[in-house]
Amino acid sequence: MSSLTKDILEFNVLWYDINDNKLKYYDIVPYFVESYKTLKTKKPKTIEEFREFIISKSRYMFKSRCEYEIIVSGHFDTPKEKWDIHDQIIMNIDVIVKLLMKELKSHGNSKKKISK
């Protein structure tokens, strides 16, 4: 894949890089833009269609895959929860839908390759 263009909008989620042994940010926008551009079926146009598109692609790519999971906990004896990138996307779905629609509109039918 090509390098990321400088003017693309970002939405970062947390993921744990096992190679570097630390939490890092991961920008999900390029994945959704590329998924949209390569979509073989009818492309989403409405907010609800984009919402379903993002949920579907997120579920496929990020749900319940150990490389995209982190453990979240408070201080002291609070219970720990396992979150994956899909969970982070779902809790921010409305923001991500608006961001993706804006990103796709700003690039229109541009031939620029937007990927990570």
Buried (B, 14 or more C-beta within 10 A) or exposed (E): EEEBBEEBEEBEBBBBEEEEEEEEEBBBBBBBBBBBBEEEEEEBEEEEEBBEBBBEBBEEBBBEEEEBBBEBEEEEEEEEEEBBBBBBBBEBBEEBBEBBBEBBEEBEEEEEBBBB
